[in-house]
Amino acid sequence: MSDTLNQPGQPDTGPGFTGAPAAPATEAFSFSGRGSEYFRIWIVNLLLSVVTFGIYSAWAKVRRLRYFYDNTTVAGTSFEYHGNPVAILKGRIIAVVLLFGYQFAFKLNPIVGVMTLIVFAIAVPWLIWRSLQFKLYNSSYRGIRFGFRGNARSAYKVYLLLPVLTLFTLYLLTPFTHQRIKRFQHNESRFGASHFSFDGSVGDFYKTYLIGFGIYIAGLIIIIASFGGLAMIILRSGFAYMQVFFALYVWSFLMYPLFLTLLQNLIWNHTRLDQHRFRSEMRWPRMMFIALTNIIGIIVTLGLFTPFAQIRALRYRIESMSLQPAGNLDEFVADNEAHGSATGEGMTDLLDFDLSL
């Protein structure tokens, strides 16, 4: 018997032992949209929006988002978009009225312009808050709606108070404000009865901004040094100016995919849904290649490559994402099903427009 029984403190290796429970498999996001398919949607949307003087753009947005949602899949199921084009049209009319009012008010009278600016500033946070509610409530996964529980008071804090303070600090508060906005958006979002959470710190955002800014400055120094320094640039001909300007423009353009990569990885690597974690693994060289070839394709085809470019960029961003379940994902979704179908029923009269920015 002593030969067949494990000693105290030793792991069980008997016939019935199956080992520790296997960790749930990581679920990668996938995107099945194709440029040729989306081109047909894009060109029809464009033509009808022009013919109707922009009115059809609300229906165009719904067609576009439904295509993107239907082709975005995780754990074998795609997302769904339920937005109402009339609601989006209402939001766009409000946005256009505010923007035109802001433009013409200063031409009419400086005092009227300032008053219009104040009204605009007061209205925008509320409109963004309502738009977030609309966007999430009209998104679903396996028949369960997303939602946004944030209140107007918090929206005014992150979309009005903090931006004003950022302006007065000469934008030194930009990373802080960005962190507070993402924390508000993610912490207040939900899927059925489960809530998202965001634990990215202010320090993480400052670090990301400093890395991006540092790489940008290093690039500027290298470009200037390669042309012999500022003194040599000043003494050279107009053609030298054009070379420097072009080099700086290209470098600034390449910074966009770098910053986009840093931010997506930062934000989603600090986001959870209940106990389930998200993971983003975008790589700058790949994103830079996509952005550069996209802009070349758009220029060469006089804009006709635009839908293909959008699909290429979106596919990479989505397929860089994955969901790392803390347990059985099917059970988690089932637990939310009973709540998800009813959570928005009392809110449908509130979610009647989308700012559509």
Buried (B, 14 or more C-beta within 10 A) or exposed (E): EEEEEEEEEEEEEEEEEEEEEEEBEEBBBBBEBEBEBBBEBBEEBBEBBEEEEBBBBBBBBBBBBBBBBBBBBBBEEBBBBEBBBEBBBBBBBBBEEBEEBBEEBBEEEEEBBEEBBEBBBEBBBBBBBBBBBBBBBBBBBBEBBBBBEBEEEBBBBBBBEBBEEBEEEEEEBBBBBBBBBBBBBBBBBBBBBBBBBBEBEBEBBBBBBEEBEEBBEEBBEEBBEEBEEEEEBEEBEEEBEEBBEEBBEEBEEBBEBBBBBBBBBBBBBBBBBBEBBBBBBBEBEEBBBBBBEBEEBBEEEEEEBBBBBBBBBBBBBBBBBBBBBBEEBEEBBEBBEEBBBEBBEEBEEEBEBBBBE
